[in-house]
Amino acid sequence: MDVRSFLSKERLVNSIKSLGRLRIRTNHSLIITLSALMLILFIAFVIRLFPIRWEIQTGSLHLSEFDPYLQFRFTKQILSDGPVSWVNTLDPQRWYPHGIRFATHYPGLPFTAAFFYSIFSVLGINIELMDFCSLFPPIMGMLACLVIYFLGKDIGGKPLGLFAALFLALNPSYIQRTSLGFFDDEAIGVFSLLLFMFLFLRSIEEERPATSTVKYAIASGLTLGYFCSGWGAAYYPIAITTLFVFSLILLKRYSQHLLLSYSLTFGLGLFIAINVPRLSANYLTGMAVLPVAGVFILLILSEIFRKISSARSRTMLVLVFLVLVIGGFAVLWQLGYARSVGIKFLSVINPSMRGETPILESVAEHRISAWGSMYYDLSIGIIFFAVSLFFILGNLNNNNLFLLIFGLTSLYFASSMVRLLVLMAPAFSLLVALGITGILKPFKALLSEPAKVAAKKKYALERVGKEFSGAAVFLIFLVLMTNFAFPMPKVYRQADVPITITAGSLPIVPNQPVNSWMDALTWMSNLESPSTTVVGSWWDYGYWLTALGNVTTLCDNGTQNSTQIGLVGRAFVSNEERAVRILKEQFNGPHGPPTYILVYTTFTSQGEDYGYGGDEGKWFWMARIANSSAKVRELYAEEWGEFIYNEWGPNKQNNTFGNAAERVFQWNERGQNTTIYKLMQMGKYSKVPTAAAPELTYFRNPRFFGDAVAVLGTDSEGNPVYLYALVCVYEIDYAKYDLDHPEL
């Protein structure tokens, strides 16, 4: 055999063997990564199912909180009457007597759920729509963890992606908003945000061919349009992306890829947005969207600059640009086309504005985040969050610059409003993962080095051994464990809570379901004609009453009509005579005035107001919102005298209806004469005979749903103190009222 032939064969065999070894090594790495990712996704899904242990006891799944019931009702409408019917469909059971159109709400989530539910139905998978909607959020939460893995992988490699997916899977705020039953905008919102970021950042990569840039830009535009159709927080990705591109221009990182991607992304995304009935073409002239056009002009200017070498021409071009932008904005402003983004969004930037709008301030999730809630959510990860900023500034590439803007802006907004902690969850997960991988990088490199035998020198320092690197890695592992496991897993505490209606809307974790609301809503749904039965209540319970009780309500959690909410609040804090008059004058529609009035009260077996969860904690807002409405004051101030409600006196001790000098709120004479007090007191008297029995004149046939739901402790004699939660429904006696007031 020829020597040359033998050597070529040997070389070929060695090459095949080396390829085999490489494939085995690659497969091992791939298997480990996939296994870790699948485990994270499994954890993300299962931990969001923890509330099911209470649902099993009720015999069916429910939706959590309040807004998900509107989304459920919207989804049901799409499935029953078709995907186009919602545009002009009036929902007569909400905001009686005028009703409200479905098109005033974002259609993104209901359409997504209806689409996949229809697919399940075609495949023969029979599942109740309520059950499907209840399981939908955990699935989307799991998918968001998958997307953040790929985003993190693009930013800093597989380890960063895996860490980010793990932290998002176990983030308390994100668990709360994607747990079983939380069928609301956040379910698709965070997923869409991460997918948009992933696609847009890929589309602007310099080394990517133009065809690939176009594909990713179109995909990111479609995702942005989907985001706009599903969540009002779409202003946020629009704003941070515009700021990011503007920063790239300032840093002289303009490229044709950037112009192409930006044009396609925002062109397609905003085109979809303006075709959403709630948004319409007015969306383009909002103060949050107008900067998109300004940055687009800047990009075109940058492209022209690349082809103009004359300094004079460049100066003239800049001047023309400034005139166009400033002049165009001034014209839009003068003509009234430049619109504000709304008080709700402005109050995120300036939290003090919420004090001017009581209806916003009354919502707990709109409060400013306390340091305690921030630390509970972020915990020891704050350290790695801060460290990550150091690594970002040391390597400020495009991806890191976007992450820096994302992290700092989301931190500010989460500090401004408790609800937006969920918006910070993905940014925090990415930045903490970046900080951890940045710290571990040198230790990993040291552990990967082959062992070296070095001769000892008499006065030389000994080389740092691998055991020190291993100890450092183990120490970081222990620090992370304290974030999740000690002293008791906070993630478990956040996830293992019952669904709101199953817990009776109480801030406690009961041992068994609280049936107060479920029994009341079942009774309503079994009325002779529930859909034409009008029930008056405070707006907090509106969605439950229409979706589960199938009755008609005066106001609900959408808070679209603050005047109508003020009128309902004015009725509750007025005496019986005035309350019935308001209900009869203002809410007399096709089905007549409201038939029933509902209150929710919580109290102890000692007769004390519990003050949490029931209307004991809401009458304050009824009075304040009513007093802040100019229309309400105009309608009823002349005859009854100006309705004056002072929030609290000096040292927050007293107000119009009582005082809080004692641990338990004490109602004064005016407070005890209000409708809300009497209706709650009658419920209390039904369970605690020692309580004072109110005299009701125009409210009859009370029905009380609920009983003792928990033991709060013991009294001074060692007797258990029970907590009661009652839904109280009263029939309004208009016949007696008409007899007493024939002139009306």
FENCORDA-V936205 format. One record per residue. N is the residue number from 1. RES is the residue in three letters. SS is DSSP state (a for helix, b for strand, c for the rest). Layout:
BEGIN
n:N res:RES ss:SS
n:N res:RES ss:SS
END
This chain:
BEGIN
n:1 res:MET ss:c
n:2 res:ASP ss:c
n:3 res:VAL ss:a
n:4 res:ARG ss:a
n:5 res:SER ss:a
n:6 res:PHE ss:a
n:7 res:LEU ss:a
n:8 res:SER ss:a
n:9 res:LYS ss:a
n:10 res:GLU ss:a
n:11 res:ARG ss:a
n:12 res:LEU ss:a
n:13 res:VAL ss:a
n:14 res:ASN ss:a
n:15 res:SER ss:a
n:16 res:ILE ss:a
n:17 res:LYS ss:a
n:18 res:SER ss:a
n:19 res:LEU ss:a
n:20 res:GLY ss:a
n:21 res:ARG ss:a
n:22 res:LEU ss:a
n:23 res:ARG ss:a
n:24 res:ILE ss:a
n:25 res:ARG ss:a
n:26 res:THR ss:a
n:27 res:ASN ss:a
n:28 res:HIS ss:a
n:29 res:SER ss:a
n:30 res:LEU ss:a
n:31 res:ILE ss:a
n:32 res:ILE ss:a
n:33 res:THR ss:a
n:34 res:LEU ss:a
n:35 res:SER ss:a
n:36 res:ALA ss:a
n:37 res:LEU ss:a
n:38 res:MET ss:a
n:39 res:LEU ss:a
n:40 res:ILE ss:a
n:41 res:LEU ss:a
n:42 res:PHE ss:a
n:43 res:ILE ss:a
n:44 res:ALA ss:a
n:45 res:PHE ss:a
n:46 res:VAL ss:a
n:47 res:ILE ss:a
n:48 res:ARG ss:c
n:49 res:LEU ss:c
n:50 res:PHE ss:c
n:51 res:PRO ss:c
n:52 res:ILE ss:a
n:53 res:ARG ss:a
n:54 res:TRP ss:a
n:55 res:GLU ss:a
n:56 res:ILE ss:a
n:57 res:GLN ss:a
n:58 res:THR ss:a
n:59 res:GLY ss:c
n:60 res:SER ss:c
n:61 res:LEU ss:c
n:62 res:HIS ss:c
n:63 res:LEU ss:c
n:64 res:SER ss:c
n:65 res:GLU ss:c
n:66 res:PHE ss:c
n:67 res:ASP ss:a
n:68 res:PRO ss:a
n:69 res:TYR ss:a
n:70 res:LEU ss:a
n:71 res:GLN ss:a
n:72 res:PHE ss:a
n:73 res:ARG ss:a
n:74 res:PHE ss:a
n:75 res:THR ss:a
n:76 res:LYS ss:a
n:77 res:GLN ss:a
n:78 res:ILE ss:a
n:79 res:LEU ss:a
n:80 res:SER ss:a
n:81 res:ASP ss:a
n:82 res:GLY ss:c
n:83 res:PRO ss:c
n:84 res:VAL ss:c
n:85 res:SER ss:a
n:86 res:TRP ss:a
n:87 res:VAL ss:a
n:88 res:ASN ss:c
n:89 res:THR ss:c
n:90 res:LEU ss:b
n:91 res:ASP ss:b
n:92 res:PRO ss:c
n:93 res:GLN ss:c
n:94 res:ARG ss:c
n:95 res:TRP ss:c
n:96 res:TYR ss:c
n:97 res:PRO ss:c
n:98 res:HIS ss:c
n:99 res:GLY ss:c
n:100 res:ILE ss:b
n:101 res:ARG ss:b
n:102 res:PHE ss:a
n:103 res:ALA ss:a
n:104 res:THR ss:a
n:105 res:HIS ss:c
n:106 res:TYR ss:c
n:107 res:PRO ss:c
n:108 res:GLY ss:a
n:109 res:LEU ss:a
n:110 res:PRO ss:a
n:111 res:PHE ss:a
n:112 res:THR ss:a
n:113 res:ALA ss:a
n:114 res:ALA ss:a
n:115 res:PHE ss:a
n:116 res:PHE ss:a
n:117 res:TYR ss:a
n:118 res:SER ss:a
n:119 res:ILE ss:a
n:120 res:PHE ss:a
n:121 res:SER ss:a
n:122 res:VAL ss:a
n:123 res:LEU ss:c
n:124 res:GLY ss:c
n:125 res:ILE ss:c
n:126 res:ASN ss:c
n:127 res:ILE ss:c
n:128 res:GLU ss:c
n:129 res:LEU ss:a
n:130 res:MET ss:a
n:131 res:ASP ss:a
n:132 res:PHE ss:a
n:133 res:CYS ss:a
n:134 res:SER ss:a
n:135 res:LEU ss:a
n:136 res:PHE ss:a
n:137 res:PRO ss:a
n:138 res:PRO ss:a
n:139 res:ILE ss:a
n:140 res:MET ss:a
n:141 res:GLY ss:a
n:142 res:MET ss:a
n:143 res:LEU ss:a
n:144 res:ALA ss:a
n:145 res:CYS ss:a
n:146 res:LEU ss:a
n:147 res:VAL ss:a
n:148 res:ILE ss:a
n:149 res:TYR ss:a
n:150 res:PHE ss:a
n:151 res:LEU ss:a
n:152 res:GLY ss:a
n:153 res:LYS ss:a
n:154 res:ASP ss:a
n:155 res:ILE ss:a
n:156 res:GLY ss:a
n:157 res:GLY ss:c
n:158 res:LYS ss:a
n:159 res:PRO ss:a
n:160 res:LEU ss:a
n:161 res:GLY ss:a
n:162 res:LEU ss:a
n:163 res:PHE ss:a
n:164 res:ALA ss:a
n:165 res:ALA ss:a
n:166 res:LEU ss:a
n:167 res:PHE ss:a
n:168 res:LEU ss:a
n:169 res:ALA ss:a
n:170 res:LEU ss:c
n:171 res:ASN ss:c
n:172 res:PRO ss:a
n:173 res:SER ss:a
n:174 res:TYR ss:a
n:175 res:ILE ss:a
n:176 res:GLN ss:a
n:177 res:ARG ss:a
n:178 res:THR ss:a
n:179 res:SER ss:c
n:180 res:LEU ss:c
n:181 res:GLY ss:c
n:182 res:PHE ss:c
n:183 res:PHE ss:c
n:184 res:ASP ss:c
n:185 res:ASP ss:c
n:186 res:GLU ss:a
n:187 res:ALA ss:a
n:188 res:ILE ss:a
n:189 res:GLY ss:a
n:190 res:VAL ss:a
n:191 res:PHE ss:a
n:192 res:SER ss:a
n:193 res:LEU ss:a
n:194 res:LEU ss:a
n:195 res:LEU ss:a
n:196 res:PHE ss:a
n:197 res:MET ss:a
n:198 res:PHE ss:a
n:199 res:LEU ss:a
n:200 res:PHE ss:a
n:201 res:LEU ss:a
n:202 res:ARG ss:a
n:203 res:SER ss:a
n:204 res:ILE ss:c
n:205 res:GLU ss:c
n:206 res:GLU ss:c
n:207 res:GLU ss:c
n:208 res:ARG ss:c
n:209 res:PRO ss:c
n:210 res:ALA ss:a
n:211 res:THR ss:a
n:212 res:SER ss:a
n:213 res:THR ss:a
n:214 res:VAL ss:a
n:215 res:LYS ss:a
n:216 res:TYR ss:a
n:217 res:ALA ss:a
n:218 res:ILE ss:a
n:219 res:ALA ss:a
n:220 res:SER ss:a
n:221 res:GLY ss:a
n:222 res:LEU ss:a
n:223 res:THR ss:a
n:224 res:LEU ss:a
n:225 res:GLY ss:a
n:226 res:TYR ss:a
n:227 res:PHE ss:a
n:228 res:CYS ss:a
n:229 res:SER ss:a
n:230 res:GLY ss:a
n:231 res:TRP ss:c
n:232 res:GLY ss:c
n:233 res:ALA ss:c
n:234 res:ALA ss:a
n:235 res:TYR ss:a
n:236 res:TYR ss:a
n:237 res:PRO ss:a
n:238 res:ILE ss:a
n:239 res:ALA ss:a
n:240 res:ILE ss:a
n:241 res:THR ss:a
n:242 res:THR ss:a
n:243 res:LEU ss:a
n:244 res:PHE ss:a
n:245 res:VAL ss:a
n:246 res:PHE ss:a
n:247 res:SER ss:a
n:248 res:LEU ss:a
n:249 res:ILE ss:a
n:250 res:LEU ss:a
n:251 res:LEU ss:c
n:252 res:LYS ss:c
n:253 res:ARG ss:c
n:254 res:TYR ss:c
n:255 res:SER ss:c
n:256 res:GLN ss:a
n:257 res:HIS ss:a
n:258 res:LEU ss:a
n:259 res:LEU ss:a
n:260 res:LEU ss:a
n:261 res:SER ss:a
n:262 res:TYR ss:a
n:263 res:SER ss:a
n:264 res:LEU ss:a
n:265 res:THR ss:a
n:266 res:PHE ss:a
n:267 res:GLY ss:a
n:268 res:LEU ss:a
n:269 res:GLY ss:a
n:270 res:LEU ss:a
n:271 res:PHE ss:a
n:272 res:ILE ss:a
n:273 res:ALA ss:a
n:274 res:ILE ss:a
n:275 res:ASN ss:c
n:276 res:VAL ss:c
n:277 res:PRO ss:c
n:278 res:ARG ss:c
n:279 res:LEU ss:c
n:280 res:SER ss:c
n:281 res:ALA ss:a
n:282 res:ASN ss:a
n:283 res:TYR ss:a
n:284 res:LEU ss:a
n:285 res:THR ss:a
n:286 res:GLY ss:b
n:287 res:MET ss:c
n:288 res:ALA ss:c
n:289 res:VAL ss:c
n:290 res:LEU ss:a
n:291 res:PRO ss:a
n:292 res:VAL ss:a
n:293 res:ALA ss:a
n:294 res:GLY ss:a
n:295 res:VAL ss:a
n:296 res:PHE ss:a
n:297 res:ILE ss:a
n:298 res:LEU ss:a
n:299 res:LEU ss:a
n:300 res:ILE ss:a
n:301 res:LEU ss:a
n:302 res:SER ss:a
n:303 res:GLU ss:a
n:304 res:ILE ss:a
n:305 res:PHE ss:a
n:306 res:ARG ss:a
n:307 res:LYS ss:a
n:308 res:ILE ss:c
n:309 res:SER ss:c
n:310 res:SER ss:c
n:311 res:ALA ss:a
n:312 res:ARG ss:a
n:313 res:SER ss:a
n:314 res:ARG ss:a
n:315 res:THR ss:a
n:316 res:MET ss:a
n:317 res:LEU ss:a
n:318 res:VAL ss:a
n:319 res:LEU ss:a
n:320 res:VAL ss:a
n:321 res:PHE ss:a
n:322 res:LEU ss:a
n:323 res:VAL ss:a
n:324 res:LEU ss:a
n:325 res:VAL ss:a
n:326 res:ILE ss:a
n:327 res:GLY ss:a
n:328 res:GLY ss:a
n:329 res:PHE ss:a
n:330 res:ALA ss:a
n:331 res:VAL ss:a
n:332 res:LEU ss:a
n:333 res:TRP ss:a
n:334 res:GLN ss:a
n:335 res:LEU ss:a
n:336 res:GLY ss:c
n:337 res:TYR ss:c
n:338 res:ALA ss:c
n:339 res:ARG ss:b
n:340 res:SER ss:c
n:341 res:VAL ss:c
n:342 res:GLY ss:c
n:343 res:ILE ss:a
n:344 res:LYS ss:a
n:345 res:PHE ss:a
n:346 res:LEU ss:a
n:347 res:SER ss:a
n:348 res:VAL ss:a
n:349 res:ILE ss:a
n:350 res:ASN ss:c
n:351 res:PRO ss:a
n:352 res:SER ss:a
n:353 res:MET ss:a
n:354 res:ARG ss:a
n:355 res:GLY ss:a
n:356 res:GLU ss:a
n:357 res:THR ss:c
n:358 res:PRO ss:a
n:359 res:ILE ss:a
n:360 res:LEU ss:a
n:361 res:GLU ss:a
n:362 res:SER ss:c
n:363 res:VAL ss:c
n:364 res:ALA ss:a
n:365 res:GLU ss:a
n:366 res:HIS ss:a
n:367 res:ARG ss:c
n:368 res:ILE ss:c
n:369 res:SER ss:c
n:370 res:ALA ss:c
n:371 res:TRP ss:a
n:372 res:GLY ss:a
n:373 res:SER ss:a
n:374 res:MET ss:a
n:375 res:TYR ss:a
n:376 res:TYR ss:a
n:377 res:ASP ss:a
n:378 res:LEU ss:a
n:379 res:SER ss:c
n:380 res:ILE ss:c
n:381 res:GLY ss:a
n:382 res:ILE ss:a
n:383 res:ILE ss:a
n:384 res:PHE ss:a
n:385 res:PHE ss:a
n:386 res:ALA ss:a
n:387 res:VAL ss:a
n:388 res:SER ss:a
n:389 res:LEU ss:a
n:390 res:PHE ss:a
n:391 res:PHE ss:a
n:392 res:ILE ss:a
n:393 res:LEU ss:a
n:394 res:GLY ss:a
n:395 res:ASN ss:c
n:396 res:LEU ss:c
n:397 res:ASN ss:c
n:398 res:ASN ss:a
n:399 res:ASN ss:a
n:400 res:ASN ss:a
n:401 res:LEU ss:a
n:402 res:PHE ss:a
n:403 res:LEU ss:a
n:404 res:LEU ss:a
n:405 res:ILE ss:a
n:406 res:PHE ss:a
n:407 res:GLY ss:a
n:408 res:LEU ss:a
n:409 res:THR ss:a
n:410 res:SER ss:a
n:411 res:LEU ss:a
n:412 res:TYR ss:a
n:413 res:PHE ss:a
n:414 res:ALA ss:a
n:415 res:SER ss:a
n:416 res:SER ss:a
n:417 res:MET ss:c
n:418 res:VAL ss:a
n:419 res:ARG ss:a
n:420 res:LEU ss:a
n:421 res:LEU ss:a
n:422 res:VAL ss:a
n:423 res:LEU ss:a
n:424 res:MET ss:a
n:425 res:ALA ss:a
n:426 res:PRO ss:a
n:427 res:ALA ss:a
n:428 res:PHE ss:a
n:429 res:SER ss:a
n:430 res:LEU ss:a
n:431 res:LEU ss:a
n:432 res:VAL ss:a
n:433 res:ALA ss:a
n:434 res:LEU ss:a
n:435 res:GLY ss:a
n:436 res:ILE ss:a
n:437 res:THR ss:a
n:438 res:GLY ss:a
n:439 res:ILE ss:a
n:440 res:LEU ss:a
n:441 res:LYS ss:a
n:442 res:PRO ss:a
n:443 res:PHE ss:a
n:444 res:LYS ss:a
n:445 res:ALA ss:a
n:446 res:LEU ss:a
n:447 res:LEU ss:a
n:448 res:SER ss:a
n:449 res:GLU ss:c
n:450 res:PRO ss:c
n:451 res:ALA ss:c
n:452 res:LYS ss:c
n:453 res:VAL ss:c
n:454 res:ALA ss:c
n:455 res:ALA ss:c
n:456 res:LYS ss:c
n:457 res:LYS ss:c
n:458 res:LYS ss:c
n:459 res:TYR ss:c
n:460 res:ALA ss:c
n:461 res:LEU ss:c
n:462 res:GLU ss:c
n:463 res:ARG ss:c
n:464 res:VAL ss:c
n:465 res:GLY ss:c
n:466 res:LYS ss:a
n:467 res:GLU ss:a
n:468 res:PHE ss:a
n:469 res:SER ss:a
n:470 res:GLY ss:a
n:471 res:ALA ss:a
n:472 res:ALA ss:a
n:473 res:VAL ss:a
n:474 res:PHE ss:a
n:475 res:LEU ss:a
n:476 res:ILE ss:a
n:477 res:PHE ss:a
n:478 res:LEU ss:a
n:479 res:VAL ss:a
n:480 res:LEU ss:a
n:481 res:MET ss:a
n:482 res:THR ss:a
n:483 res:ASN ss:a
n:484 res:PHE ss:a
n:485 res:ALA ss:c
n:486 res:PHE ss:c
n:487 res:PRO ss:c
n:488 res:MET ss:c
n:489 res:PRO ss:c
n:490 res:LYS ss:a
n:491 res:VAL ss:a
n:492 res:TYR ss:a
n:493 res:ARG ss:a
n:494 res:GLN ss:a
n:495 res:ALA ss:a
n:496 res:ASP ss:c
n:497 res:VAL ss:c
n:498 res:PRO ss:c
n:499 res:ILE ss:c
n:500 res:THR ss:c
n:501 res:ILE ss:c
n:502 res:THR ss:c
n:503 res:ALA ss:c
n:504 res:GLY ss:c
n:505 res:SER ss:c
n:506 res:LEU ss:c
n:507 res:PRO ss:c
n:508 res:ILE ss:c
n:509 res:VAL ss:c
n:510 res:PRO ss:c
n:511 res:ASN ss:c
n:512 res:GLN ss:c
n:513 res:PRO ss:c
n:514 res:VAL ss:c
n:515 res:ASN ss:c
n:516 res:SER ss:a
n:517 res:TRP ss:a
n:518 res:MET ss:a
n:519 res:ASP ss:a
n:520 res:ALA ss:a
n:521 res:LEU ss:a
n:522 res:THR ss:a
n:523 res:TRP ss:a
n:524 res:MET ss:a
n:525 res:SER ss:a
n:526 res:ASN ss:c
n:527 res:LEU ss:c
n:528 res:GLU ss:c
n:529 res:SER ss:c
n:530 res:PRO ss:a
n:531 res:SER ss:a
n:532 res:THR ss:a
n:533 res:THR ss:c
n:534 res:VAL ss:b
n:535 res:VAL ss:b
n:536 res:GLY ss:b
n:537 res:SER ss:c
n:538 res:TRP ss:c
n:539 res:TRP ss:a
n:540 res:ASP ss:a
n:541 res:TYR ss:a
n:542 res:GLY ss:a
n:543 res:TYR ss:a
n:544 res:TRP ss:a
n:545 res:LEU ss:a
n:546 res:THR ss:a
n:547 res:ALA ss:a
n:548 res:LEU ss:c
n:549 res:GLY ss:c
n:550 res:ASN ss:c
n:551 res:VAL ss:c
n:552 res:THR ss:b
n:553 res:THR ss:b
n:554 res:LEU ss:c
n:555 res:CYS ss:c
n:556 res:ASP ss:c
n:557 res:ASN ss:c
n:558 res:GLY ss:c
n:559 res:THR ss:c
n:560 res:GLN ss:c
n:561 res:ASN ss:c
n:562 res:SER ss:a
n:563 res:THR ss:a
n:564 res:GLN ss:a
n:565 res:ILE ss:a
n:566 res:GLY ss:a
n:567 res:LEU ss:a
n:568 res:VAL ss:a
n:569 res:GLY ss:a
n:570 res:ARG ss:a
n:571 res:ALA ss:a
n:572 res:PHE ss:a
n:573 res:VAL ss:c
n:574 res:SER ss:c
n:575 res:ASN ss:c
n:576 res:GLU ss:a
n:577 res:GLU ss:a
n:578 res:ARG ss:a
n:579 res:ALA ss:a
n:580 res:VAL ss:a
n:581 res:ARG ss:a
n:582 res:ILE ss:a
n:583 res:LEU ss:a
n:584 res:LYS ss:a
n:585 res:GLU ss:a
n:586 res:GLN ss:a
n:587 res:PHE ss:c
n:588 res:ASN ss:c
n:589 res:GLY ss:b
n:590 res:PRO ss:c
n:591 res:HIS ss:c
n:592 res:GLY ss:b
n:593 res:PRO ss:c
n:594 res:PRO ss:c
n:595 res:THR ss:c
n:596 res:TYR ss:b
n:597 res:ILE ss:b
n:598 res:LEU ss:b
n:599 res:VAL ss:b
n:600 res:TYR ss:b
n:601 res:THR ss:b
n:602 res:THR ss:b
n:603 res:PHE ss:b
n:604 res:THR ss:b
n:605 res:SER ss:c
n:606 res:GLN ss:c
n:607 res:GLY ss:c
n:608 res:GLU ss:c
n:609 res:ASP ss:b
n:610 res:TYR ss:c
n:611 res:GLY ss:c
n:612 res:TYR ss:c
n:613 res:GLY ss:c
n:614 res:GLY ss:c
n:615 res:ASP ss:a
n:616 res:GLU ss:a
n:617 res:GLY ss:a
n:618 res:LYS ss:c
n:619 res:TRP ss:a
n:620 res:PHE ss:a
n:621 res:TRP ss:a
n:622 res:MET ss:a
n:623 res:ALA ss:a
n:624 res:ARG ss:a
n:625 res:ILE ss:a
n:626 res:ALA ss:a
n:627 res:ASN ss:a
n:628 res:SER ss:a
n:629 res:SER ss:c
n:630 res:ALA ss:a
n:631 res:LYS ss:a
n:632 res:VAL ss:a
n:633 res:ARG ss:a
n:634 res:GLU ss:a
n:635 res:LEU ss:a
n:636 res:TYR ss:a
n:637 res:ALA ss:a
n:638 res:GLU ss:a
n:639 res:GLU ss:a
n:640 res:TRP ss:a
n:641 res:GLY ss:c
n:642 res:GLU ss:c
n:643 res:PHE ss:c
n:644 res:ILE ss:c
n:645 res:TYR ss:c
n:646 res:ASN ss:c
n:647 res:GLU ss:c
n:648 res:TRP ss:c
n:649 res:GLY ss:c
n:650 res:PRO ss:a
n:651 res:ASN ss:a
n:652 res:LYS ss:a
n:653 res:GLN ss:c
n:654 res:ASN ss:b
n:655 res:ASN ss:b
n:656 res:THR ss:c
n:657 res:PHE ss:c
n:658 res:GLY ss:b
n:659 res:ASN ss:b
n:660 res:ALA ss:c
n:661 res:ALA ss:c
n:662 res:GLU ss:c
n:663 res:ARG ss:c
n:664 res:VAL ss:c
n:665 res:PHE ss:c
n:666 res:GLN ss:b
n:667 res:TRP ss:b
n:668 res:ASN ss:c
n:669 res:GLU ss:a
n:670 res:ARG ss:a
n:671 res:GLY ss:a
n:672 res:GLN ss:a
n:673 res:ASN ss:c
n:674 res:THR ss:c
n:675 res:THR ss:a
n:676 res:ILE ss:a
n:677 res:TYR ss:a
n:678 res:LYS ss:a
n:679 res:LEU ss:a
n:680 res:MET ss:a
n:681 res:GLN ss:a
n:682 res:MET ss:a
n:683 res:GLY ss:a
n:684 res:LYS ss:a
n:685 res:TYR ss:a
n:686 res:SER ss:a
n:687 res:LYS ss:a
n:688 res:VAL ss:c
n:689 res:PRO ss:c
n:690 res:THR ss:c
n:691 res:ALA ss:c
n:692 res:ALA ss:c
n:693 res:ALA ss:c
n:694 res:PRO ss:c
n:695 res:GLU ss:c
n:696 res:LEU ss:c
n:697 res:THR ss:c
n:698 res:TYR ss:c
n:699 res:PHE ss:b
n:700 res:ARG ss:b
n:701 res:ASN ss:b
n:702 res:PRO ss:b
n:703 res:ARG ss:b
n:704 res:PHE ss:b
n:705 res:PHE ss:b
n:706 res:GLY ss:c
n:707 res:ASP ss:c
n:708 res:ALA ss:b
n:709 res:VAL ss:b
n:710 res:ALA ss:b
n:711 res:VAL ss:b
n:712 res:LEU ss:b
n:713 res:GLY ss:b
n:714 res:THR ss:b
n:715 res:ASP ss:c
n:716 res:SER ss:c
n:717 res:GLU ss:c
n:718 res:GLY ss:c
n:719 res:ASN ss:c
n:720 res:PRO ss:b
n:721 res:VAL ss:b
n:722 res:TYR ss:b
n:723 res:LEU ss:b
n:724 res:TYR ss:b
n:725 res:ALA ss:b
n:726 res:LEU ss:b
n:727 res:VAL ss:b
n:728 res:CYS ss:b
n:729 res:VAL ss:b
n:730 res:TYR ss:b
n:731 res:GLU ss:b
n:732 res:ILE ss:b
n:733 res:ASP ss:c
n:734 res:TYR ss:a
n:735 res:ALA ss:a
n:736 res:LYS ss:a
n:737 res:TYR ss:a
n:738 res:ASP ss:a
n:739 res:LEU ss:a
n:740 res:ASP ss:a
n:741 res:HIS ss:c
n:742 res:PRO ss:c
n:743 res:GLU ss:c
n:744 res:LEU ss:c
END
